Amino acid sequence: MSTKVRDLVYIAMMATLIIILGNIPGIPLGFIPVPIVLQNLAIMLAGVLLGAKRGTLSVLLFLLLGTIIPAFSGGSNTIPVLMGPTAGYVVSWIGVPLLIGTGLSKLPTKNPILTFVIICLGGVLFVDVLGAIWLAHMTEMTLDAALWANLAFIPGDTLKAIVATLVAVKYSHVVKNSNS
């Protein structure tokens, strides 16, 4: 299989995984109109397994597919999500594989597990800050309140970063040139 075809297959498979995890219902928190979802695990996996370029393309493909099929938690599609309080989180997902993939390609990997977890948590912080900014803009929450509310996501997102790391360490050999 040619490299271009293989890349397209990996990108399509990751976009599919993001959609599959979106079909698992989110957990509403009540005090913030943003549920806990599993989709961001696949966003992290896109960066650690596919690298910056292919990972970002898989997220863009997911968003494109989401305009025609229900791809998000709760069975919604891209358009209503981008018009609501969760848009900042979703739009920031585009940058996560870019940050993770670039970080992994630039940093030394003496301790790959620790490096992967730290870089994935950097992606989480990126999403939470941009998400909180948009959340405050779309709701009557202050930015401080939105940032504090995001603390509820940290335990689960840390666990997802660890899972993404373990998967990456185990399977990164399957995806050749993963940080290109």
C-alpha positions as CSV (number, residue, x, y, z in Angstrom):
1,M,0.0,0.0,0.0
2,S,1.4,3.4,-0.9
3,T,2.2,5.9,1.8
4,K,-0.5,8.3,0.7
5,V,-3.2,5.6,0.7
6,R,-2.0,4.4,4.1
7,D,-2.1,8.0,5.5
8,L,-5.7,8.4,4.2
9,V,-6.7,5.1,5.8
10,Y,-5.2,6.1,9.2
11,I,-6.9,9.6,9.0
12,A,-10.3,8.0,8.1
13,M,-9.9,5.4,10.9
14,M,-9.2,8.0,13.5
15,A,-12.1,10.2,12.4
16,T,-14.3,7.1,12.7
17,L,-13.0,6.4,16.2
18,I,-13.8,10.0,17.2
19,I,-17.4,9.5,15.8
20,I,-17.8,6.2,17.6
21,L,-16.7,7.7,20.9
22,G,-19.2,10.5,20.2
23,N,-22.0,8.0,20.2
24,I,-21.3,7.2,23.8
25,P,-23.6,9.5,25.8
26,G,-21.9,12.3,27.7
27,I,-22.2,12.7,31.4
28,P,-24.0,16.0,32.2
29,L,-22.5,17.9,35.2
30,G,-25.4,20.2,35.9
31,F,-23.4,23.3,36.9
32,I,-21.8,23.7,33.4
33,P,-23.5,23.1,30.0
34,V,-20.6,21.0,28.9
35,P,-20.8,17.2,29.4
36,I,-17.9,14.8,30.2
37,V,-17.3,12.9,26.9
38,L,-15.0,10.2,25.6
39,Q,-14.4,11.9,22.2
40,N,-11.4,13.9,23.6
41,L,-9.6,10.6,24.2
42,A,-9.7,9.9,20.5
43,I,-8.5,13.5,19.9
44,M,-5.4,12.8,22.0
45,L,-4.9,9.5,20.3
46,A,-4.9,11.3,16.9
47,G,-1.9,13.3,18.1
48,V,0.1,10.5,19.7
49,L,-0.5,7.9,17.1
50,L,-0.8,9.9,13.8
51,G,1.3,12.9,14.6
52,A,0.6,16.6,14.0
53,K,-0.4,16.6,10.3
54,R,-2.4,13.4,10.0
55,G,-3.9,13.8,13.5
56,T,-5.1,17.3,12.7
57,L,-6.5,16.1,9.3
58,S,-8.4,13.4,11.1
59,V,-10.1,15.9,13.4
60,L,-11.0,18.1,10.4
61,L,-12.5,15.1,8.7
62,F,-14.5,14.3,11.8
63,L,-15.8,17.9,11.8
64,L,-16.7,17.7,8.1
65,L,-18.4,14.4,8.5
66,G,-20.3,15.9,11.5
67,T,-22.0,18.3,9.2
68,I,-23.9,15.4,7.5
69,I,-24.1,12.7,10.3
70,P,-24.6,12.8,14.0
71,A,-21.0,12.7,15.2
72,F,-21.1,14.3,18.6
73,S,-22.2,13.2,22.1
74,G,-26.0,13.3,22.3
75,G,-26.4,12.6,18.6
76,S,-25.9,16.1,17.3
77,N,-24.0,17.3,14.4
78,T,-21.3,20.0,13.8
79,I,-23.5,23.0,13.1
80,P,-25.6,23.1,16.3
81,V,-22.5,22.3,18.4
82,L,-20.6,25.2,16.8
83,M,-23.4,27.5,17.7
84,G,-23.6,26.5,21.4
85,P,-21.6,26.8,24.6
86,T,-19.4,23.7,23.7
87,A,-18.0,25.2,20.5
88,G,-14.8,26.5,22.1
89,Y,-13.9,23.0,23.2
90,V,-14.7,21.4,19.9
91,V,-12.9,24.0,17.8
92,S,-9.9,23.7,20.0
93,W,-9.8,20.0,19.3
94,I,-8.3,20.9,15.9
95,G,-5.2,22.2,17.6
96,V,-4.7,19.3,20.0
97,P,-3.1,16.8,17.6
98,L,-1.0,19.6,16.2
99,L,0.3,20.4,19.8
100,I,0.7,16.8,20.8
101,G,2.3,15.6,17.6
102,T,4.7,18.5,17.4
103,G,5.6,18.2,21.1
104,L,6.3,14.5,20.7
105,S,8.5,15.1,17.7
106,K,10.5,17.9,19.4
107,L,11.0,16.6,22.9
108,P,13.4,14.0,24.1
109,T,11.8,10.7,25.0
110,K,14.1,9.3,27.7
111,N,10.9,8.6,29.6
112,P,8.3,8.2,26.9
113,I,5.4,7.5,29.2
114,L,6.0,10.7,31.3
115,T,6.6,12.8,28.1
116,F,3.4,11.5,26.5
117,V,1.3,12.2,29.6
118,I,2.7,15.7,30.1
119,I,2.1,16.6,26.4
120,C,-1.4,15.1,26.4
121,L,-2.2,17.1,29.5
122,G,-0.9,20.2,27.7
123,G,-3.5,19.5,25.0
124,V,-6.1,19.2,27.8
125,L,-5.1,22.6,29.2
126,F,-5.3,24.1,25.7
127,V,-8.9,22.7,25.2
128,D,-10.0,23.8,28.7
129,V,-8.8,27.3,28.4
130,L,-10.2,27.9,24.9
131,G,-13.4,26.1,25.9
132,A,-13.8,28.3,29.0
133,I,-13.3,31.5,27.0
134,W,-16.1,30.5,24.6
135,L,-18.3,29.2,27.4
136,A,-18.1,32.5,29.2
137,H,-18.8,34.4,26.0
138,M,-21.9,32.2,25.3
139,T,-23.4,32.0,28.8
140,E,-23.7,34.3,31.7
141,M,-20.7,32.7,33.4
142,T,-17.7,34.9,34.1
143,L,-14.4,33.7,32.7
144,D,-13.2,32.9,36.2
145,A,-16.3,30.8,36.9
146,A,-15.9,28.9,33.6
147,L,-12.2,28.2,34.3
148,W,-13.1,26.9,37.8
149,A,-15.9,24.8,36.4
150,N,-13.3,23.2,34.0
151,L,-11.6,21.7,37.1
152,A,-14.3,19.0,37.0
153,F,-12.8,17.7,33.8
154,I,-9.2,17.3,35.1
155,P,-9.5,13.9,36.8
156,G,-11.2,12.2,33.8
157,D,-9.0,14.0,31.3
158,T,-5.9,12.9,33.2
159,L,-7.1,9.3,33.0
160,K,-7.7,9.7,29.3
161,A,-4.2,11.1,28.8
162,I,-2.8,8.1,30.6
163,V,-4.9,5.7,28.4
164,A,-3.8,7.6,25.3
165,T,-0.2,7.2,26.4
166,L,-0.5,3.5,27.1
167,V,-2.2,2.9,23.7
168,A,0.5,5.0,22.0
169,V,3.4,3.2,23.7
170,K,1.8,-0.1,22.8
171,Y,0.8,0.6,19.2
172,S,2.9,3.4,17.9
173,H,5.1,0.9,16.1
174,V,2.0,-0.1,14.0
175,V,1.7,3.5,12.6
176,K,4.9,4.1,10.9
177,N,6.3,7.7,10.9
178,S,3.7,8.6,13.4
179,N,5.1,12.1,14.2
180,S,5.2,13.4,10.6
